[in-house]
Structures are given as structure tokens and as C-alpha cells.
């Protein structure tokens, strides 16, 4: 099941938290996001694998897979949980109106931020300023905005 897709778009994802709780999409620009509440409800009932597919402007693809993905509920700020990550930091979903760690507004997107981010797939499409675009730090760093991003889950 696809949770999010941004393919060749120019629509900013800097939205208020209520928008991300619901499902939304803009078919004209190939952007959609399954709402956080929906993701929470789906992942609370079984074990899921989370997959990120990323494309750069040269047509190269990378992927990342995390097992036992679950999303916390609204009272936990939709905390991101998965087996691969180790440590004590929480990845809580932040939007510019609920910016727990002052990362959403300066980096122009809503995302699971933590000091502030190693990835932001809800940034400004095509923006190559530091940390503003669709970033995946370990691949192209903070000064590169990816062409295509997709987030998917499947039942384990």
C-alpha cells in the first residue's frame, strides 16, 4: 500500500497538522499522502514493513526498508517506530503549527524530525537550499532535492 508519493511536483508540503491527519491528494501534480490517523489505524493491527523508494534527476534509484513499522497515535504525535533504528530519540511528526523541535518551519515541510533531520520527503520540491528540498542526507545530502519519492508499507 502506498502511503505517500511525490513525483515531479511543485506543491509545498508545509501544512498544518490537521491536514496530515487526513488523507489528501493532488492528482494533477502526482502528490498524495495517506493521513497519519489512517496509517496509525492500519499499522496498529499487524506488523508491517516500511519501504522508501527514491529517484534522483539522473534516473538512479535507491531504497530503504524497515521491518516492524508502526505509527503512534495522535496523543504520541504520530511517533515513528521500527526495528532498524536503535537509540533513545523519538521521531515525532512535526508541522509548522506543531513544531516540537523547531524543524518543520525552517526546513519547509512536515516530517518525522529529530535534531532536525536526516531525511525530509515533505520539503519543497526542487529546492536545493540547505535542508529545504526533498532530502535523503545519506544519498545526496542536504543541498539536493530528489525527483521522485515514494513511501509504501506491506504486511509482514
N, C-alpha and C positions, 0 to 999 in steps of 0.2 A: 504494500500500500504506500503510495507516495504521500509524504507529509508536506513537502514544500518543493517548489520549483521556481527558478528564476532563469529564464532563457532569453537573452537579448533584450533586456528591458531597461527602461529609464525611470521607473517609478520608485520613489523613495519608500523605504520600509520604516521610516521614523514615524510611528503611530502611537496612539495612546493604548494603554494596557487592555481596555475593553475590546478593542479591535482584534487583538491577538487571541483573546479567549474564544472568539467565534471563528467559524470557517469563512474565508473570503478568497476571491479570485478576480483577476482581470484578464479575461480570455484574449483580448486584443493584444496584450503585451506578453502573454505567456507567463503570468505570475499567479501562483496560488499558494495558500498556506492553510493547512488543516488546523483548526483552532486548538489552542492549548487545552481547553477543557475536554475536547474530543480525544486528543492524544492521551490525556490522563485517563479517561474512561477506558480506552482501548487497552493501554499498557497495564492497567491495574488488574486486569482479569487473567493475564497469562504472561509468559516470558517471550520477549521479542528481541530481534537483532536489529540494530540501527545501522544504516549504511549512508554514507555521504559520497556522492559522485560529483567530481569537479572537472571542469574543462577550461583550459586557457585559450588564448587567442591564436595559438599555433595548432590547435586541434589535438593537443595532448590531454589525456585523461588521467586522473588519479582517483583513488577511492580509499575510504577508511570504513572499517566495520567494527562495531562494538556489540558484545553479547550482553544479554540480560538487561536490556534497556527498559527503564521505567521513568515516568514523569510524576513528580509530586503534584498535589492538588493546589488549588488557589491559595489556601492558607499557608502553604510552604513556598509560595511564589513560583510554582511550577519548576521546582528543583530538578535538575537533570541528574539521573543516576544510571550508571552502567558499570560492568565488571572491570573493564580495562583500566579505568582511572584508579590510581591509588593516591592516598593523601587525605588531608582533612579539610580541603577547600570545597565549598559548595558552589555550584553553578546555578544561580537563580536567574530566572528570566526577568530582564530589566527593559523598561520602555522609558521614554523621556519623562513621562509623568509619574513613574515608579522607578526611579533610577537609584537603586540601593547603594551602588558603589561609584556613582558619578562617571559612568562609562557610556551609557546609551546616547546621551545628547552630544558629547564631544566626538563620538565615533559614528554619529548619524545613522543609528539603527537600533532595533530591538533584538536582543540576543541573550544567550546564557553567558553573561560576563563574569569574569573573575580576574581582577587585577590587571588590566581590563580585559584583554582577550588574546587568544592565540588563533582564533578564527572568528569571523563575523560574516555570515552569509546573508545578513539582512542589512548590509550597509548600502551606500549609494552606488548604483550600477555604473561602472566605467570610471569612477573617481579614483585617481592614483595618488591623492594626497595621503599622508601617513595615516593608516588605520581607518580611512573613510569608505573605501570600496568594499567589494565582496572579497574578503581576505581569508587566506589559509596560510598562516605565518610559516609553517614548516616547508611549504612548497615554493611560493613566490614572495613571501614576506609581506610587509605592510604597505608597500608602495605599488602594489599590483592589484587590479580588480579583475576577478575571474569572469569569463564569458558566460558559463553555464554552471549552475549549482542545483543539485537535487538531493533531497533527504527522503529516505524510504525506511520502512520497517517491514519485517516479516516475522511471523510467528515461528518460534523455535521448536 
